[in-house]
């Protein structure tokens, strides 16, 4: 399941993050790639030791953690620290699959997300290309929007041919490891919320609420 989530970052939050990144020095991005992905990773990233990193992370994580669609789709148990990545003209990231475990303590990477910080008109190329069962899909979203996708997929970032592409990326360990279970729970959650918004509390809503809760009990790993 691949989900695009619009307006994760409000305009003021986006302006503050981009302002921080404009002030910051970026370093070679290969240092955080696995031994195979390192061969095809050609981008820059904000050092976690840079003074701007903590503030940019706090703003972005606050928005992500409070986004109802993100929480419903991912059912997060743990997130990795955010990486702020920059691709300048001539840079990209070839086909790779993400490491199964990241961080210390280790986080199992069930899902990955890219939060776009540059507007599409600010750069050419630079699309995120995800290869799933339906074939390749390209994503180049508005600034402030996010794509959430299985970390199990092969994916790449096309070469930037003009301008600069800034994004924040991260990985999620879900309470529900099985992607089929996550999708069913996401569908149930959207349906119960829509039903409640339309009709308020009803017998039908109570049945959906019970089914959602019991399915989550059955599938969740804590």
Residue frames as a rotation matrix with the C-alpha (Angstrom) as fourth column:
UNK 1
0.577 0.817 0.000 0.00
0.817 -0.577 0.000 0.00
0.000 0.000 -1.000 0.00
UNK 2
-0.673 -0.721 0.164 1.40
0.729 -0.684 -0.012 3.35
0.121 0.111 0.986 -1.09
UNK 3
0.447 0.853 -0.270 -0.29
0.892 -0.449 0.057 6.45
-0.072 -0.266 -0.961 0.32
UNK 4
-0.552 -0.504 0.664 0.20
0.528 -0.828 -0.190 10.11
0.645 0.246 0.723 -0.53
UNK 5
0.221 0.545 -0.808 -0.64
0.964 -0.250 0.095 12.48
-0.150 -0.800 -0.581 2.33
UNK 6
0.049 -0.153 0.987 -1.08
0.569 -0.808 -0.153 16.15
0.821 0.569 0.047 1.50
UNK 7
0.221 0.051 0.974 -0.21
-0.365 -0.921 0.132 19.15
0.904 -0.385 -0.185 3.68
UNK 8
0.412 -0.213 -0.886 1.61
0.765 0.610 0.208 17.25
0.496 -0.763 0.414 6.41
UNK 9
-0.553 -0.633 -0.542 3.58
0.798 -0.589 -0.126 20.43
-0.240 -0.502 0.831 7.01
UNK 10
0.662 0.704 -0.257 1.70
0.633 -0.709 -0.311 23.70
-0.401 0.043 -0.915 7.38
UNK 11
0.697 -0.356 0.623 3.08
0.404 -0.523 -0.751 26.66
0.593 0.775 -0.220 5.43
UNK 12
0.701 -0.446 0.556 4.75
-0.653 -0.715 0.250 28.28
0.286 -0.539 -0.792 8.46
UNK 13
0.622 -0.477 0.621 6.40
-0.192 0.676 0.712 25.01
-0.759 -0.562 0.329 9.51
UNK 14
0.656 -0.363 0.662 7.64
0.745 0.455 -0.488 24.42
-0.124 0.813 0.569 5.97
UNK 15
0.736 -0.383 0.558 9.09
-0.039 -0.847 -0.530 27.95
0.676 0.368 -0.639 5.80
UNK 16
0.674 -0.503 0.541 10.93
-0.712 -0.248 0.657 27.48
-0.197 -0.828 -0.525 9.08
UNK 17
0.584 -0.466 0.665 12.43
0.248 0.882 0.401 24.13
-0.773 -0.069 0.631 8.06
UNK 18
0.639 -0.355 0.682 13.55
0.737 0.030 -0.675 25.38
0.220 0.934 0.281 4.64
UNK 19
0.774 -0.370 0.514 15.03
-0.383 -0.920 -0.086 28.47
0.504 -0.130 -0.854 6.29
UNK 20
0.622 -0.548 0.560 17.01
-0.481 0.298 0.825 26.25
-0.619 -0.782 -0.078 8.66
UNK 21
0.548 -0.406 0.731 18.26
0.613 0.790 -0.021 24.09
-0.569 0.459 0.682 5.79
UNK 22
0.800 -0.243 0.548 19.33
0.334 -0.579 -0.744 27.16
0.498 0.778 -0.382 3.82
UNK 23
0.674 -0.542 0.501 21.59
-0.715 -0.649 0.259 28.11
0.185 -0.533 -0.826 6.74
UNK 24
0.663 -0.313 0.680 23.06
-0.311 0.712 0.630 24.64
-0.681 -0.629 0.375 7.22
UNK 25
-0.238 -0.785 -0.573 26.07
-0.968 0.143 0.206 22.86
-0.079 0.603 -0.794 5.82
UNK 26
0.836 0.544 0.068 25.38
-0.526 0.831 -0.181 19.47
-0.155 0.115 0.981 4.24
UNK 27
-0.236 -0.914 0.331 27.75
-0.732 0.391 0.558 16.48
-0.639 -0.111 -0.761 4.15
UNK 28
-0.642 -0.098 -0.760 28.19
-0.664 0.567 0.488 13.50
0.383 0.818 -0.429 1.83
UNK 29
0.221 0.913 0.342 25.18
-0.974 0.194 0.114 11.18
0.037 -0.358 0.933 2.10
UNK 30
0.140 -0.161 -0.977 26.89
-0.414 0.887 -0.206 7.83
0.900 0.433 0.057 1.48
UNK 31
-0.757 -0.581 0.299 27.78
-0.491 0.204 -0.847 7.46
0.431 -0.788 -0.439 5.16
UNK 32
-0.395 0.678 0.620 24.25
-0.726 0.183 -0.663 6.35
-0.563 -0.712 0.420 6.10
UNK 33
0.403 0.533 -0.744 23.73
-0.882 0.442 -0.162 3.89
0.242 0.722 0.649 3.24
UNK 34
0.745 -0.123 0.655 24.17
-0.156 0.923 0.350 0.12
-0.648 -0.364 0.669 3.47
UNK 35
-0.187 -0.973 0.135 27.22
-0.058 0.148 0.987 -1.46
-0.981 0.176 -0.084 1.88
UNK 36
-0.380 0.088 0.921 25.45
0.865 0.387 0.320 -2.11
-0.328 0.918 -0.223 -1.44
UNK 37
0.664 0.726 0.178 23.31
0.745 -0.625 -0.233 1.05
-0.058 0.287 -0.956 -1.60
UNK 38
0.366 -0.606 -0.706 26.43
0.144 -0.713 0.686 3.11
-0.920 -0.353 -0.174 -0.95
UNK 39
-0.552 -0.627 0.550 27.49
0.586 0.178 0.790 2.36
-0.593 0.759 0.269 -4.52
UNK 40
-0.364 0.508 0.781 24.45
0.823 -0.216 0.525 4.18
0.435 0.834 -0.339 -5.98
UNK 41
0.587 0.581 -0.564 23.80
0.787 -0.572 0.231 6.88
-0.189 -0.580 -0.793 -3.39
UNK 42
-0.565 -0.717 0.407 24.86
0.786 -0.618 0.002 10.31
0.250 0.321 0.913 -4.62
UNK 43
0.461 0.693 0.555 23.32
0.366 -0.718 0.592 13.02
0.809 -0.069 -0.584 -2.48
UNK 44
-0.670 -0.616 0.414 23.95
-0.093 -0.484 -0.870 15.20
0.736 -0.622 0.267 0.53
UNK 45
0.314 0.809 -0.498 22.44
0.606 0.233 0.760 15.16
0.731 -0.540 -0.417 4.00
UNK 46
0.392 -0.082 0.916 22.24
-0.549 -0.820 0.161 17.43
0.738 -0.566 -0.367 6.99
UNK 47
-0.582 -0.675 -0.453 24.64
0.031 0.538 -0.842 16.27
0.812 -0.504 -0.292 9.69
UNK 48
0.420 0.733 -0.536 22.87
0.571 0.246 0.783 15.17
0.705 -0.635 -0.315 12.86
UNK 49
-0.114 -0.559 -0.821 25.45
0.971 -0.238 0.027 17.28
-0.210 -0.794 0.570 14.69
UNK 50
-0.672 -0.086 0.735 24.49
0.413 -0.868 0.276 20.45
0.614 0.489 0.619 12.84
UNK 51
-0.934 0.291 -0.205 22.72
0.057 -0.447 -0.893 22.99
-0.351 -0.846 0.401 15.10
UNK 52
-0.504 0.780 -0.372 19.79
-0.863 -0.440 0.246 23.19
0.028 0.445 0.895 12.67
UNK 53
-0.698 0.189 -0.690 19.09
-0.146 0.907 0.396 19.45
0.701 0.377 -0.606 12.79
UNK 54
-0.851 0.353 -0.388 17.40
0.512 0.398 -0.762 19.30
-0.115 -0.847 -0.519 16.17
UNK 55
-0.539 0.673 -0.507 15.01
-0.306 -0.717 -0.626 22.16
-0.785 -0.182 0.592 15.45
UNK 56
-0.455 0.355 -0.817 14.13
-0.869 0.022 0.494 20.92
0.193 0.935 0.299 11.96
UNK 57
-0.803 0.128 -0.582 13.51
0.135 0.990 0.031 17.44
0.580 -0.054 -0.813 13.37
UNK 58
-0.812 0.503 -0.298 11.29
0.317 -0.050 -0.947 18.78
-0.491 -0.863 -0.119 16.14
UNK 59
-0.408 0.675 -0.614 9.10
-0.727 -0.648 -0.229 20.69
-0.553 0.353 0.755 13.66
UNK 60
-0.421 0.215 -0.881 8.81
-0.751 0.462 0.471 17.82
0.508 0.861 -0.033 11.18
UNK 61
-0.859 0.077 -0.507 8.26
0.263 0.915 -0.306 15.11
0.440 -0.396 -0.806 13.80
UNK 62
-0.756 0.627 -0.189 5.61
-0.060 -0.355 -0.933 17.20
-0.652 -0.694 0.306 15.51
UNK 63
-0.220 0.673 -0.706 3.69
-0.944 -0.328 -0.019 17.46
-0.245 0.662 0.708 12.25
UNK 64
-0.505 -0.030 -0.863 4.15
-0.479 0.841 0.251 13.79
0.718 0.540 -0.439 11.38
UNK 65
-0.960 0.066 -0.272 3.19
0.252 0.627 -0.737 12.53
0.122 -0.776 -0.619 14.83
UNK 66
-0.568 0.776 -0.275 -0.01
-0.116 -0.406 -0.907 14.59
-0.815 -0.483 0.320 14.77
UNK 67
-0.555 0.359 -0.750 -1.10
-0.829 -0.163 0.535 13.61
0.070 0.919 0.388 11.27
UNK 68
0.090 0.709 0.699 -4.17
-0.702 0.544 -0.461 11.38
-0.707 -0.449 0.547 11.55
UNK 69
0.840 0.234 -0.490 -3.73
-0.534 0.517 -0.669 9.74
0.097 0.823 0.559 8.13
UNK 70
-0.099 -0.956 -0.278 -0.09
-0.675 0.270 -0.687 8.87
0.732 0.120 -0.671 8.83
UNK 71
-0.599 -0.121 0.792 -1.00
-0.765 0.377 -0.521 7.32
-0.235 -0.918 -0.319 12.19
UNK 72
0.408 0.855 0.319 -3.93
-0.655 0.518 -0.550 5.38
-0.636 0.015 0.772 10.75
UNK 73
0.794 -0.088 -0.601 -1.96
-0.514 0.430 -0.742 4.00
0.323 0.899 0.296 7.78
UNK 74
-0.054 -0.958 -0.282 1.29
-0.464 0.274 -0.843 3.17
0.884 0.085 -0.459 9.56
UNK 75
0.908 0.404 -0.114 0.19
-0.050 0.373 0.926 2.33
0.417 -0.835 0.359 13.13
UNK 76
0.171 -0.981 0.087 3.65
-0.335 -0.141 -0.932 3.39
0.926 0.130 -0.353 14.33
UNK 77
0.841 -0.083 -0.535 5.42
0.501 0.493 0.711 1.58
0.205 -0.866 0.456 17.13
UNK 78
0.251 -0.814 -0.524 8.75
0.398 -0.406 0.822 3.33
-0.882 -0.415 0.222 16.57
UNK 79
0.989 -0.037 0.140 10.34
0.110 -0.435 -0.894 5.73
0.094 0.900 -0.426 14.10
UNK 80
0.103 -0.995 0.015 13.96
0.993 0.102 -0.064 6.16
0.062 0.022 0.998 13.11
UNK 81
-0.097 -0.222 -0.970 15.55
0.285 -0.940 0.187 9.61
-0.954 -0.258 0.155 13.45
UNK 82
0.888 0.459 0.025 14.80
0.188 -0.315 -0.930 11.80
-0.419 0.831 -0.366 10.44
UNK 83
-0.320 -0.919 0.231 17.33
0.730 -0.084 0.678 12.33
-0.603 0.386 0.698 7.68
UNK 84
0.639 0.418 -0.646 17.28
-0.076 -0.801 -0.594 15.61
-0.765 0.429 -0.480 5.76
UNK 85
-0.077 -0.616 0.784 18.50
0.717 0.512 0.473 14.84
-0.693 0.598 0.402 2.28
UNK 86
0.413 0.108 -0.904 19.53
-0.403 -0.869 -0.287 17.21
-0.817 0.483 -0.315 -0.52
UNK 87
0.088 -0.369 0.925 20.05
0.820 0.554 0.143 16.36
-0.565 0.746 0.351 -4.19
UNK 88
0.065 -0.165 -0.984 21.66
-0.330 -0.934 0.135 19.08
-0.942 0.316 -0.115 -6.26
UNK 89
0.699 0.221 -0.680 21.96
-0.699 0.013 -0.715 19.11
-0.150 0.975 0.164 -10.05
UNK 90
-0.024 -0.694 -0.720 23.53
-0.725 0.508 -0.465 15.85
0.688 0.511 -0.515 -11.21
UNK 91
-0.840 -0.286 0.460 22.70
-0.540 0.520 -0.662 13.97
-0.050 -0.805 -0.592 -8.01
UNK 92
0.224 0.914 -0.339 20.33
-0.775 0.378 0.507 11.06
0.592 0.150 0.792 -7.46
UNK 93
-0.347 -0.248 0.904 20.02
-0.785 0.605 -0.135 7.70
-0.514 -0.756 -0.405 -5.74
UNK 94
-0.566 0.043 -0.824 20.02
-0.675 0.550 0.492 4.52
0.474 0.834 -0.282 -7.80
UNK 95
0.404 0.816 -0.413 17.84
-0.452 0.571 0.686 1.46
0.795 -0.091 0.600 -7.28
UNK 96
-0.794 -0.608 -0.002 18.12
-0.277 0.364 -0.889 0.01
0.542 -0.705 -0.457 -3.79
UNK 97
0.367 0.830 -0.420 16.15
0.283 0.330 0.901 -1.60
0.886 -0.449 -0.114 -0.99
UNK 98
0.291 -0.221 0.931 16.31
-0.738 -0.671 0.071 -0.16
0.609 -0.708 -0.358 2.51
UNK 99
-0.788 -0.595 -0.158 18.10
-0.301 0.596 -0.745 -1.92
0.538 -0.539 -0.648 5.35
UNK 100
-0.049 0.811 -0.583 15.76
0.364 0.558 0.746 -4.20
0.930 -0.176 -0.322 7.30
UNK 101
0.561 0.136 -0.817 16.90
0.827 -0.127 0.547 -2.75
-0.030 -0.983 -0.183 10.63
UNK 102
-0.020 -0.565 0.825 18.11
0.350 -0.777 -0.524 0.77
0.937 0.278 0.213 11.39
UNK 103
0.345 0.143 0.928 19.16
-0.535 -0.782 0.320 2.75
0.771 -0.606 -0.194 14.42
UNK 104
-0.511 -0.500 -0.699 20.26
0.413 0.571 -0.710 2.01
0.754 -0.651 -0.085 17.96
UNK 105
-0.398 0.093 0.913 18.17
-0.139 0.977 -0.160 0.53
-0.907 -0.190 -0.376 19.47
UNK 106
-0.989 -0.103 0.105 17.27
0.081 0.212 0.974 -1.15
-0.122 0.972 -0.201 16.18
UNK 107
-0.120 0.963 -0.242 13.99
-0.543 -0.268 -0.796 -0.30
-0.831 0.036 0.555 14.45
UNK 108
-0.460 0.076 0.885 12.51
0.607 0.754 0.251 -2.79
-0.648 0.652 -0.393 11.98
UNK 109
-0.732 0.097 -0.674 11.81
-0.403 -0.860 0.314 -0.84
-0.549 0.501 0.669 8.80
UNK 110
-0.262 0.745 0.613 8.32
0.645 0.608 -0.463 -1.90
-0.718 0.274 -0.640 7.74
UNK 111
0.699 0.579 0.419 7.54
0.712 -0.511 -0.482 1.43
-0.065 0.635 -0.770 6.05
UNK 112
-0.579 -0.809 -0.106 9.48
0.772 -0.585 0.247 4.33
-0.262 0.061 0.963 4.60
UNK 113
0.635 0.772 -0.027 8.36
0.705 -0.594 -0.388 7.88
-0.316 0.227 -0.921 3.99
UNK 114
-0.603 -0.702 0.380 9.56
0.790 -0.590 0.163 10.87
0.110 0.399 0.910 2.03
UNK 115
0.438 0.653 -0.618 8.39
0.694 -0.682 -0.229 14.31
-0.571 -0.329 -0.752 3.14
UNK 116
0.046 -0.407 0.912 8.92
0.922 -0.334 -0.196 16.76
0.384 0.850 0.360 0.29
UNK 117
0.128 -0.118 -0.985 10.40
0.671 -0.721 0.173 20.13
-0.730 -0.683 -0.013 1.28
UNK 118
-0.809 -0.390 -0.441 11.02
-0.083 -0.666 0.741 21.58
-0.583 0.636 0.506 -2.20
UNK 119
0.288 0.921 -0.261 8.19
-0.411 -0.127 -0.903 22.55
-0.865 0.367 0.342 -4.54
UNK 120
0.390 -0.115 0.914 8.12
0.611 0.775 -0.164 20.52
-0.689 0.622 0.372 -7.80
UNK 121
0.920 0.009 0.391 8.78
0.333 -0.545 -0.770 23.63
0.206 0.838 -0.504 -9.89
UNK 122
0.722 -0.690 0.045 12.04
-0.592 -0.583 0.556 24.27
-0.358 -0.428 -0.830 -8.01
UNK 123
-0.403 -0.879 0.256 13.78
-0.557 0.458 0.693 21.32
-0.726 0.137 -0.674 -9.65
UNK 124
0.430 0.435 -0.792 13.62
-0.884 0.381 -0.271 19.05
0.184 0.816 0.548 -12.69
UNK 125
-0.214 -0.402 -0.890 14.04
-0.146 0.914 -0.378 15.29
0.966 0.049 -0.254 -12.44
UNK 126
-0.818 -0.307 0.487 14.35
-0.481 -0.100 -0.871 14.01
0.316 -0.947 -0.066 -8.89
UNK 127
0.266 0.963 -0.032 11.21
-0.801 0.240 0.548 11.87
0.536 -0.120 0.836 -8.86
UNK 128
-0.487 -0.240 0.840 10.96
-0.691 0.693 -0.203 9.08
-0.534 -0.680 -0.503 -6.30
UNK 129
-0.024 0.418 -0.908 10.32
-0.837 0.489 0.247 5.90
0.547 0.766 0.338 -8.29
UNK 130
-0.301 0.049 0.952 8.86
-0.743 0.613 -0.266 2.91
-0.597 -0.788 -0.149 -6.43
UNK 131
-0.527 0.054 -0.848 8.76
-0.640 0.632 0.438 -0.52
0.559 0.773 -0.299 -8.04
UNK 132
-0.442 0.438 0.783 5.83
-0.636 0.462 -0.617 -2.54
-0.632 -0.771 0.074 -6.71
UNK 133
-0.454 0.267 0.850 3.58
0.373 0.923 -0.091 -5.33
-0.809 0.276 -0.519 -8.00
UNK 134
0.618 0.783 0.073 1.76
0.439 -0.266 -0.858 -2.90
-0.652 0.562 -0.509 -10.29
UNK 135
0.376 -0.577 0.725 4.98
0.812 -0.171 -0.558 -1.67
0.446 0.799 0.404 -11.90
UNK 136
-0.650 -0.721 -0.242 6.97
0.755 -0.577 -0.311 1.51
0.085 -0.385 0.919 -11.39
UNK 137
0.604 0.792 0.089 5.24
0.756 -0.605 0.249 4.53
0.251 -0.083 -0.964 -9.89
UNK 138
-0.489 -0.775 0.399 6.73
0.632 -0.631 -0.451 8.04
0.601 0.032 0.798 -9.83
UNK 139
0.579 0.625 -0.523 6.18
0.814 -0.401 0.421 10.57
0.053 -0.669 -0.741 -7.05
UNK 140
-0.704 -0.658 0.268 7.09
0.620 -0.753 -0.221 14.24
0.347 0.010 0.938 -7.07
UNK 141
0.162 0.919 -0.359 4.71
0.961 -0.065 0.268 15.82
0.223 -0.388 -0.894 -4.58
UNK 142
0.521 0.089 0.849 4.05
0.050 -0.996 0.073 19.40
0.852 0.005 -0.523 -3.49
UNK 143
-0.632 -0.752 0.185 6.21
-0.075 -0.179 -0.981 20.82
0.771 -0.634 0.057 -0.72
UNK 144
-0.520 0.395 0.757 4.83
-0.854 -0.215 -0.474 19.73
-0.025 -0.893 0.450 2.64
UNK 145
0.624 0.756 -0.196 3.29
-0.771 0.637 0.000 16.50
0.125 0.151 0.981 1.29
UNK 146
-0.328 -0.688 0.647 4.43
-0.777 0.586 0.230 12.96
-0.538 -0.427 -0.727 2.06
UNK 147
0.328 0.366 -0.871 4.50
-0.676 0.735 0.054 9.58
0.660 0.571 0.488 0.36
UNK 148
-0.061 -0.213 0.975 4.36
-0.859 0.509 0.057 6.56
-0.509 -0.834 -0.214 2.71
UNK 149
0.500 0.157 -0.852 5.34
-0.742 0.585 -0.327 3.23
0.447 0.796 0.409 1.17
UNK 150
0.989 -0.127 0.071 6.62
0.072 0.853 0.516 -0.27
-0.126 -0.506 0.853 2.00
UNK 151
0.373 -0.925 -0.073 10.33
-0.816 -0.365 0.448 -0.26
-0.441 -0.107 -0.891 2.80
UNK 152
0.115 -0.262 0.958 10.49
0.099 0.963 0.251 -3.72
-0.988 0.066 0.137 1.22
UNK 153
0.889 0.341 0.306 10.27
0.323 0.006 -0.946 -2.27
-0.324 0.940 -0.105 -2.29
UNK 154
-0.314 -0.887 0.339 13.03
0.915 -0.187 0.358 -1.47
-0.254 0.422 0.870 -4.72
UNK 155
0.832 0.551 -0.066 13.05
0.516 -0.812 -0.272 2.29
-0.203 0.192 -0.960 -5.26
UNK 156
-0.298 -0.927 0.227 15.25
0.953 -0.277 0.119 5.07
-0.047 0.252 0.967 -6.56
UNK 157
0.454 0.327 -0.829 15.50
0.238 -0.941 -0.241 8.84
-0.859 -0.088 -0.505 -6.89
UNK 158
0.628 -0.175 0.758 15.96
0.772 0.023 -0.635 10.01
0.094 0.984 0.149 -10.46
UNK 159
-0.459 -0.885 -0.074 18.85
0.885 -0.463 0.046 12.36
-0.075 -0.044 0.996 -11.19
UNK 160
0.495 0.498 -0.712 18.09
0.437 -0.851 -0.291 16.02
-0.751 -0.167 -0.639 -10.59
UNK 161
0.004 -0.472 0.882 18.75
0.999 -0.033 -0.022 17.83
0.039 0.881 0.471 -13.86
UNK 162
-0.341 -0.136 0.930 18.02
0.187 -0.979 -0.074 21.37
0.921 0.149 0.360 -12.66
UNK 163
0.318 0.494 0.809 17.67
-0.584 -0.570 0.578 23.03
0.747 -0.656 0.107 -9.27
UNK 164
-0.808 -0.566 0.163 17.75
-0.418 0.356 -0.836 21.42
0.415 -0.744 -0.524 -5.83
UNK 165
0.219 0.863 -0.456 15.58
-0.176 0.494 0.851 18.78
0.960 -0.106 0.260 -4.18
UNK 166
-0.776 -0.382 0.501 15.28
-0.541 -0.004 -0.841 18.81
0.323 -0.924 -0.204 -0.37
UNK 167
0.281 0.850 -0.445 13.35
-0.271 0.515 0.813 16.11
0.921 -0.108 0.375 1.49
UNK 168
-0.310 -0.291 0.905 13.07
-0.944 0.210 -0.256 14.58
-0.116 -0.934 -0.339 4.94
UNK 169
0.069 0.289 -0.955 13.04
-0.458 0.859 0.228 10.79
0.886 0.422 0.191 5.04
UNK 170
-0.424 -0.181 0.887 12.39
-0.895 0.235 -0.380 8.26
-0.140 -0.955 -0.262 7.78
UNK 171
-0.541 0.170 -0.824 11.33
-0.201 0.925 0.323 4.71
0.817 0.340 -0.466 8.54
UNK 172
-0.007 0.705 0.709 8.57
-0.982 -0.139 0.128 3.20
0.189 -0.696 0.693 10.66
UNK 173
-0.957 -0.034 -0.290 8.27
0.033 0.974 -0.223 0.02
0.290 -0.223 -0.931 12.65
UNK 174
-0.245 0.959 0.141 4.56
-0.640 -0.269 0.719 -0.68
0.728 0.086 0.680 12.71
UNK 175
-0.324 0.296 0.898 2.53
-0.825 0.376 -0.422 -2.28
-0.463 -0.878 0.122 15.46
UNK 176
0.655 0.586 0.478 1.20
-0.189 0.739 -0.647 -4.52
-0.732 0.333 0.594 12.67
UNK 177
-0.380 -0.924 0.051 3.95
-0.234 0.149 0.961 -6.26
-0.895 0.353 -0.272 10.71
UNK 178
-0.398 0.285 0.872 1.64
0.759 0.637 0.138 -7.80
-0.516 0.716 -0.470 8.08
UNK 179
-0.963 -0.002 -0.269 0.96
-0.124 -0.885 0.449 -5.24
-0.239 0.466 0.852 5.31
UNK 180
-0.561 0.824 -0.082 -2.37
0.262 0.271 0.926 -6.91
0.785 0.498 -0.368 4.48
UNK 181
-0.035 0.524 -0.851 -3.47
0.993 0.112 0.028 -6.44
0.110 -0.844 -0.525 8.08
UNK 182
-0.658 -0.268 -0.704 -2.39
0.408 -0.912 -0.034 -2.79
-0.633 -0.310 0.709 8.05
UNK 183
-0.950 0.312 0.022 -4.38
-0.130 -0.459 0.879 -2.16
0.284 0.832 0.477 4.89
UNK 184
-0.230 0.912 -0.340 -7.52
0.619 0.407 0.672 -3.77
0.751 -0.056 -0.658 6.32
UNK 185
-0.103 0.137 -0.985 -7.19
0.944 -0.297 -0.141 -1.73
-0.312 -0.945 -0.099 9.51
UNK 186
-0.895 -0.260 -0.362 -6.66
0.138 -0.934 0.329 1.45
-0.424 0.244 0.872 7.50
UNK 187
-0.729 0.681 0.070 -9.80
0.042 -0.058 0.997 0.78
0.684 0.730 0.014 5.44
UNK 188
-0.005 0.739 -0.674 -11.83
0.871 0.334 0.361 0.02
0.492 -0.585 -0.645 8.57
UNK 189
-0.412 -0.215 -0.886 -10.56
0.745 -0.638 -0.192 3.14
-0.524 -0.739 0.423 10.31
UNK 190
-0.995 0.054 -0.081 -11.47
-0.092 -0.804 0.587 5.40
-0.034 0.592 0.805 7.40
UNK 191
-0.467 0.876 -0.121 -14.90
0.233 0.254 0.939 3.80
0.853 0.410 -0.323 7.15
UNK 192
-0.006 0.490 -0.872 -15.74
0.984 0.157 0.081 4.05
0.176 -0.858 -0.483 10.85
UNK 193
-0.653 -0.276 -0.705 -14.65
0.466 -0.880 -0.088 7.70
-0.597 -0.386 0.703 10.96
UNK 194
-0.939 0.342 0.024 -16.70
-0.165 -0.511 0.844 8.56
0.301 0.788 0.537 7.89
UNK 195
-0.237 0.890 -0.391 -19.72
0.549 0.454 0.701 6.78
0.801 -0.048 -0.596 9.32
UNK 196
-0.159 0.127 -0.979 -19.38
0.958 -0.222 -0.184 8.58
-0.240 -0.967 -0.086 12.65
UNK 197
-0.894 -0.218 -0.392 -19.02
0.140 -0.966 0.217 11.94
-0.425 0.139 0.894 10.90
UNK 198
-0.778 0.628 -0.009 -22.14
-0.135 -0.153 0.979 11.29
0.614 0.763 0.204 8.84
UNK 199
0.110 0.932 -0.344 -24.43
0.059 0.340 0.939 9.62
0.992 -0.124 -0.018 11.39
UNK 200
0.064 -0.139 0.988 -22.82
-0.946 -0.323 0.016 10.00
0.317 -0.936 -0.152 14.81
UNK 201
-0.832 -0.367 0.416 -22.73
-0.515 0.790 -0.333 7.05
-0.206 -0.491 -0.846 17.18
UNK 202
0.236 0.895 -0.377 -24.93
-0.961 0.273 0.045 4.25
0.143 0.352 0.925 15.90
UNK 203
0.663 0.052 0.747 -25.27
-0.298 0.933 0.200 0.48
-0.687 -0.355 0.635 16.07
UNK 204
0.925 -0.337 0.177 -23.42
0.307 0.384 -0.871 0.20
0.225 0.860 0.459 12.75
UNK 205
0.382 -0.814 0.437 -20.62
-0.578 -0.579 -0.574 2.39
0.721 -0.033 -0.692 14.04
UNK 206
0.351 -0.219 0.910 -20.36
-0.876 0.266 0.402 0.31
-0.330 -0.939 -0.098 17.23
UNK 207
0.885 -0.006 0.465 -19.99
0.114 0.972 -0.206 -2.87
-0.451 0.235 0.861 15.16
UNK 208
0.710 -0.667 0.224 -17.21
0.182 -0.133 -0.974 -1.33
0.680 0.733 0.026 13.06
UNK 209
0.316 -0.581 0.750 -15.54
-0.840 -0.539 -0.063 0.00
0.441 -0.610 -0.658 16.20
UNK 210
0.589 -0.042 0.807 -15.62
-0.537 0.726 0.429 -3.46
-0.604 -0.686 0.405 17.77
UNK 211
0.926 -0.217 0.308 -14.29
0.365 0.717 -0.594 -5.12
-0.092 0.663 0.743 14.63
UNK 212
0.549 -0.759 0.350 -11.44
-0.216 -0.534 -0.818 -2.61
0.808 0.373 -0.457 14.27
UNK 213
0.285 -0.438 0.853 -10.42
-0.954 -0.219 0.207 -2.96
0.097 -0.872 -0.480 17.92
UNK 214
0.660 0.014 0.751 -10.52
-0.305 0.919 0.251 -6.76
-0.686 -0.394 0.611 17.89
UNK 215
0.896 -0.397 0.197 -8.61
0.357 0.385 -0.851 -7.03
0.263 0.833 0.487 14.62
UNK 216
0.374 -0.788 0.489 -5.94
-0.546 -0.613 -0.571 -4.71
0.750 -0.054 -0.659 16.02
UNK 217
0.405 -0.189 0.894 -5.74
-0.838 0.314 0.446 -6.85
-0.365 -0.930 -0.032 19.18
UNK 218
0.875 0.006 0.484 -5.26
0.103 0.975 -0.198 -9.94
-0.473 0.223 0.852 17.02
UNK 219
0.757 -0.529 0.384 -2.56
0.505 0.102 -0.857 -8.46
0.414 0.843 0.344 14.76
UNK 220
0.722 -0.465 0.513 -0.63
-0.490 -0.866 -0.096 -6.00
0.489 -0.182 -0.853 16.93
UNK 221
0.324 -0.733 -0.598 2.86
0.757 0.580 -0.300 -6.70
0.567 -0.355 0.743 18.26
UNK 222
0.863 0.008 0.504 3.82
-0.238 -0.875 0.421 -4.68
0.445 -0.483 -0.754 21.31
